[in-house]
Amino acid sequence: MATLGFVEYENASAEVRAIYDDIIATRKTDWINNFWKALAHDPPTLRRTWLSVKEVMAPGALDTLTKEMMYLAISATNQCNYCIASHGAAARKAGMNDAMFAELMAVVGMANETNRLASGYQVEIDERFKTAG
């Protein structure tokens, strides 16, 4: 259970309902997921987070599938079960299949292992890897 519970649409303030309506319209869905309903206890946080997610996850130089798979990978690394489920479903909707998921998790595991090894050994960055400016 969420710490403060959920703010359902019918119990939401006009400000929260407006954000919920934007989520529904933007995502072309007919429901509000639990993440947003939990954040709705603090409308400024709900608004700020929704606007940021909406902007970052909008189509751009990276396609939707790539963005969702990146979000899924980072969520797995951060051990956020909610985001793993949410963005895993979104990635599958955008075209991720089982083989892609398995390969993604292999990359996540390998990156976490080598990141920790490089950090533990305090490996200096090669000059060739450094970017100018």
Contact map, one row per residue, 1 for C-alpha under 8 A:
1110100000000000000000000000000000000000000000000000000000000000000000000000000000000000000000000000000000000000000000000000000000000
1111110000000000000000000000000000000100000000000000000000000000000000000000000000000000000000000000000000000000000000000000000000000
1111100000000000000000000000000000000000000000000000000000000000000000000000000000000000000000000000000000000000000000000000000000000
0111110000000000000000000000000000000100100000000000000000000000000000000000000000000000000000000000000000000000000000000000000000000
1111111000000000000000000000000000000100000000000000000000000000000000000000000000000000000000000000000000000000000000000000000000000
0101111100000000000000000000000001001101100000000000000000000000000000000000000000000000000000000000000000000000000000000000000000000
0000111110110000000000000000000000001101100000000000000000000000000000000000000000000000000000000000000000000000000000000000000000000
0000011111110000000000000000000000001000000000000000000000000000000000000000000000000000000000000000000000000000000000000000000000000
0000001111110000100100000000000000000000000000000000000000000000000000000000000000000000000000000000000000000000000000000000000000000
0000000111110000000000000000000000000000000000000000000000000000000000000000000000000000000000000000000000000000000000000000000000000
0000001111111000000000000000000000000000000000000000000000000000000000000000000000000000000000000000000000000000000000000000000000000
0000001111111111100000000000000000000001000000000000000000000000000000000000000000000000000000000000000000000000000000000000000000000
0000000000111111100000000000000000000000000000000000000000000000000000000000000000000000000000000000000000000000000000000000000000000
0000000000011111110000000000000000000000000000000000000000000000000000000000000000000000000000000000000000000000000000000000000000000
0000000000011111111000000000000000000000001000000000000000000000000000000000000000000000000000000000000000000000000000000000000000000
0000000000011111111100000000000000000001001001000000000000000000000000000000000000000000000000000000000000000000000000000000000000000
0000000010011111111110000000000000000000000000000000000000000000000000000000000000000000000000000000000000000000000000000000000000000
0000000000000111111111000000000000000000000000000000000000000000000000000000000000000000000000000000000000000000000000000000000000000
0000000000000011111111100000000000000000000001100100000000000000000000000000000000000000000000000000000000000000000000000000000000000
0000000010000001111111110000000100000000000000000000000000000000000000000000000000000000000000000000000000000000000000000000000000000
0000000000000000111111111000000000000000000000000000000000000000000000000000000000000000000000000000000000000000000000000000000000000
0000000000000000011111111100000000000000000000000000000000000000000000000000000000000000000000000000000000000000000000000000000000000
0000000000000000001111111110000100000000000000000100000000000000000000000000000000000000000000000000000000000000000000000000000000000
0000000000000000000111111111111100000000000000000000000000000000000000000000000000000000000000000000000000000000000000000000000000000
0000000000000000000011111111100000000000000000000000000000000000000000000000000000000000000000000000000000000000000000000000000000000
0000000000000000000001111111000000000000000000000000000000000000000000000000000000000000000000000000000000000000000000000000000000000
0000000000000000000000111111100000000000000000000000000000000000000000000000000000000000000000000000000000000000000000000000000000000
0000000000000000000000011111110000000000000000000000000000000000000000000000000000000000000000000000000000000000000000000000000000000
0000000000000000000000011011111000000000000000000000000000000000000000000000000000000000000000000000000000000000000000000000000000000
0000000000000000000000010001111100000000000000000000000000000000000000000000000000000000000000000000000000000000000000000000000000000
0000000000000000000000010000111110000000000000000000000000000000000000000000000000000000000000000000000000000000000000000000000000000
0000000000000000000100110000011111011000000000000000000000000000000000000000000000000000000000000000000000000000000000000000000000000
0000000000000000000000000000001111111000000000000000000000000000000000000000000000000000000000000000000000000000000000000000000000000
0000010000000000000000000000000111111100000000000000000000000000000000000000000000000000000000000000000000000000000000000000000000000
0000000000000000000000000000000011111110000000000000000000000000000000000000000000000000000000000000000000000000000000000000000000000
0000000000000000000000000000000111111111000001000000000000000000000000000000000000000000000000000000000000000000000000000000000000000
0000011100000000000000000000000111111111100000000000000000000000000000000000000000000000000000000000000000000000000000000000000000000
0101111000000000000000000000000001111111100000000000000000000000000000000000000000000000000000000000000000000000000000000000000000000
0000000000000000000000000000000000111111111011000000000000000000000000000000000000000000000000000000000000000000000000000000000000000
0000011000010001000000000000000000011111111011000000000000000000000000000000000000000000000000000000000000000000000000000000000000000
0001011000000000000000000000000000001111111000000000000000000000000000000000000000000000000000000000000000000000000000000000000000000
0000000000000000000000000000000000000011111111000000000000000000000000000000000000000000000000000000000000000000000000000000000000000
0000000000000011000000000000000000000011111111100000000000000000000000000000000000000000000000000000000000000000000000000000000000000
0000000000000000000000000000000000000000011111110000000000000000000000000000000000000000000000000000000000000000000000000000000000000
0000000000000000000000000000000000000011011111111000000000000000000000000000000000000000000000000000000000000000000000000000000000000
0000000000000001001000000000000000010011011111111100000000000000000000000000000000000000000000000000000000000000000000000000000000000
0000000000000000001000000000000000000000001111111110000000000000000000000000000000000000000000000000000000000000000000000000000000000
0000000000000000000000000000000000000000000111111111000000000000000000000000000000000000000000000000000000000000000000000000000000000
0000000000000000000000000000000000000000000011111111100000000000000000000000000000000000000000000000000000000000000000000000000000000
0000000000000000001000100000000000000000000001111111110000000000000000000000000000000000000000000000000000000000000000000000000000000
0000000000000000000000000000000000000000000000111111111000000000000000000000000000000000000000000000000000000000000000000000000000000
0000000000000000000000000000000000000000000000011111111100000000000000000000000000000000000000000000000000000000000000000000000000000
0000000000000000000000000000000000000000000000001111111110000000000000000000000000000000000000000000000000000000000000000000000000000
0000000000000000000000000000000000000000000000000111111111000000000000000000000000000000000000000000000000000000000000000000000000000
0000000000000000000000000000000000000000000000000011111111000000000000000000000000000000000000000000000000000000000000000000000000000
0000000000000000000000000000000000000000000000000001111111000000000000000000000000000000000000000000000000000000000000000000000000000
0000000000000000000000000000000000000000000000000000111111100001001100000000000000000000000000000000000000000000000000000000000000000
0000000000000000000000000000000000000000000000000000011111110001000000000000000000000000000000000000000000000000000000000000000000000
0000000000000000000000000000000000000000000000000000000011111111000000000000000000000000000000000000000000000000000000000000000000000
0000000000000000000000000000000000000000000000000000000001111110000000000000000000000000000000000000000000000000000000000000000000000
0000000000000000000000000000000000000000000000000000000000111110000000000000000000000000000000000000000000000000000000000000000000000
0000000000000000000000000000000000000000000000000000000000111111011000000000000000000000000000000000000000000000000000000000000000000
0000000000000000000000000000000000000000000000000000000000111111111000000000000000000000000000000000000000000000000000000000000000000
0000000000000000000000000000000000000000000000000000000011100111111100000000000000000000001001000000000000000000000000000000000000000
0000000000000000000000000000000000000000000000000000000000000011111110000000000000000000001001110000000000000000000000000000000000000
0000000000000000000000000000000000000000000000000000000000000111111111000000000000000000000000000000000000000000000000000000000000000
0000000000000000000000000000000000000000000000000000000010000111111111100000000000000000000000000000000000000000000000000000000000000
0000000000000000000000000000000000000000000000000000000010000001111111110000000000000011011001000000000000000000000000000000000000000
0000000000000000000000000000000000000000000000000000000000000000111111111000000000000011001000010000000100000000000000000000000000000
0000000000000000000000000000000000000000000000000000000000000000011111111100000000000000000000000000000000000000000000000000000000000
0000000000000000000000000000000000000000000000000000000000000000001111111110000000100010000000000000000000000000000000000000000000000
0000000000000000000000000000000000000000000000000000000000000000000111111111000000110011001000000000000000000000000000000000000000000
0000000000000000000000000000000000000000000000000000000000000000000011111111100000000000000000000000000110010000000000000000000000000
0000000000000000000000000000000000000000000000000000000000000000000001111111110000000000000000000000000000000000000000000000000000000
0000000000000000000000000000000000000000000000000000000000000000000000111111111110110000000000000000000000000000000000000000000000000
0000000000000000000000000000000000000000000000000000000000000000000000011111111110010000000000000000000000010000000000000000000000000
0000000000000000000000000000000000000000000000000000000000000000000000001111111100000000000000000000000000010001000000000000000000000
0000000000000000000000000000000000000000000000000000000000000000000000000111111100000000000000000000000000000000000000000000000000000
0000000000000000000000000000000000000000000000000000000000000000000000000011111110010000000000000000000000000000000000000000000000000
0000000000000000000000000000000000000000000000000000000000000000000000000011111111110000000000000000000000000000000000000000000000000
0000000000000000000000000000000000000000000000000000000000000000000000000011001111111000000000000000000000000000000000000000000000000
0000000000000000000000000000000000000000000000000000000000000000000000000000000111111100000000000000000000000000000000000000000000000
0000000000000000000000000000000000000000000000000000000000000000000000110010000111111111000000000000000000000000000000000000000000000
0000000000000000000000000000000000000000000000000000000000000000000000010011001111111111000000000000000000000000000000000000000000000
0000000000000000000000000000000000000000000000000000000000000000000000000000000011111111100000000000000000000000000000000000000000000
0000000000000000000000000000000000000000000000000000000000000000000000000000000001111111110000000000000000000000000000000000000000000
0000000000000000000000000000000000000000000000000000000000000000000110110000000000111111111000000000000000000000000000000000000000000
0000000000000000000000000000000000000000000000000000000000000000000110010000000000111111111100000000000000000000000000000000000000000
0000000000000000000000000000000000000000000000000000000000000000000000000000000000001111111110000000000000000000000000000000000000000
0000000000000000000000000000000000000000000000000000000000000000000100000000000000000111111111000000000000000000000000000000000000000
0000000000000000000000000000000000000000000000000000000000000001100110010000000000000011111111110000000000000000000000000000000000000
0000000000000000000000000000000000000000000000000000000000000000000000000000000000000001111111111000000000000000000000000000000000000
0000000000000000000000000000000000000000000000000000000000000000000000000000000000000000111111110000000000000000000000000000000000000
0000000000000000000000000000000000000000000000000000000000000001100100000000000000000000011111110000000000000000000000000000000000000
0000000000000000000000000000000000000000000000000000000000000000100000000000000000000000001111111000000000000000000000000000000000000
0000000000000000000000000000000000000000000000000000000000000000100010000000000000000000001111111101100000000000000000000000000000000
0000000000000000000000000000000000000000000000000000000000000000000000000000000000000000000100111111100000000000000000000000000000000
0000000000000000000000000000000000000000000000000000000000000000000000000000000000000000000000011111110000000000000000000000000000000
0000000000000000000000000000000000000000000000000000000000000000000000000000000000000000000000001111111000000000000000000000000000000
0000000000000000000000000000000000000000000000000000000000000000000000000000000000000000000000011111111100000000000000000000000000000
0000000000000000000000000000000000000000000000000000000000000000000000000000000000000000000000011111111110000000000000000000000000000
0000000000000000000000000000000000000000000000000000000000000000000000000000000000000000000000000111111111000000000000000000000000000
0000000000000000000000000000000000000000000000000000000000000000000000000000000000000000000000000011111111100000000000000000000000000
0000000000000000000000000000000000000000000000000000000000000000000010001000000000000000000000000001111111110000000000000000000000000
0000000000000000000000000000000000000000000000000000000000000000000000001000000000000000000000000000111111111000000000000000000000000
0000000000000000000000000000000000000000000000000000000000000000000000000000000000000000000000000000011111111100000000000000000000000
0000000000000000000000000000000000000000000000000000000000000000000000000000000000000000000000000000001111111110000000000000000000000
0000000000000000000000000000000000000000000000000000000000000000000000001001100000000000000000000000000111111111000000000000000000000
0000000000000000000000000000000000000000000000000000000000000000000000000000000000000000000000000000000011111111100000000000000000000
0000000000000000000000000000000000000000000000000000000000000000000000000000000000000000000000000000000001111111110000000000000000000
0000000000000000000000000000000000000000000000000000000000000000000000000000000000000000000000000000000000111111111000000000000000000
0000000000000000000000000000000000000000000000000000000000000000000000000000100000000000000000000000000000011111111100000000000000000
0000000000000000000000000000000000000000000000000000000000000000000000000000000000000000000000000000000000001111111110000000000000000
0000000000000000000000000000000000000000000000000000000000000000000000000000000000000000000000000000000000000111111111000000000000000
0000000000000000000000000000000000000000000000000000000000000000000000000000000000000000000000000000000000000011111111100000000000000
0000000000000000000000000000000000000000000000000000000000000000000000000000000000000000000000000000000000000001111111110000000000000
0000000000000000000000000000000000000000000000000000000000000000000000000000000000000000000000000000000000000000111111111000000000000
0000000000000000000000000000000000000000000000000000000000000000000000000000000000000000000000000000000000000000011111111110000000000
0000000000000000000000000000000000000000000000000000000000000000000000000000000000000000000000000000000000000000001111111110000000000
0000000000000000000000000000000000000000000000000000000000000000000000000000000000000000000000000000000000000000000111111110000000000
0000000000000000000000000000000000000000000000000000000000000000000000000000000000000000000000000000000000000000000011111110000000000
0000000000000000000000000000000000000000000000000000000000000000000000000000000000000000000000000000000000000000000001111111000000000
0000000000000000000000000000000000000000000000000000000000000000000000000000000000000000000000000000000000000000000001111111100000000
0000000000000000000000000000000000000000000000000000000000000000000000000000000000000000000000000000000000000000000000000111110000000
0000000000000000000000000000000000000000000000000000000000000000000000000000000000000000000000000000000000000000000000000011111011000
0000000000000000000000000000000000000000000000000000000000000000000000000000000000000000000000000000000000000000000000000001111111000
0000000000000000000000000000000000000000000000000000000000000000000000000000000000000000000000000000000000000000000000000000111111000
0000000000000000000000000000000000000000000000000000000000000000000000000000000000000000000000000000000000000000000000000000011111100
0000000000000000000000000000000000000000000000000000000000000000000000000000000000000000000000000000000000000000000000000000111111100
0000000000000000000000000000000000000000000000000000000000000000000000000000000000000000000000000000000000000000000000000000111111110
0000000000000000000000000000000000000000000000000000000000000000000000000000000000000000000000000000000000000000000000000000000111111
0000000000000000000000000000000000000000000000000000000000000000000000000000000000000000000000000000000000000000000000000000000001111
0000000000000000000000000000000000000000000000000000000000000000000000000000000000000000000000000000000000000000000000000000000000111
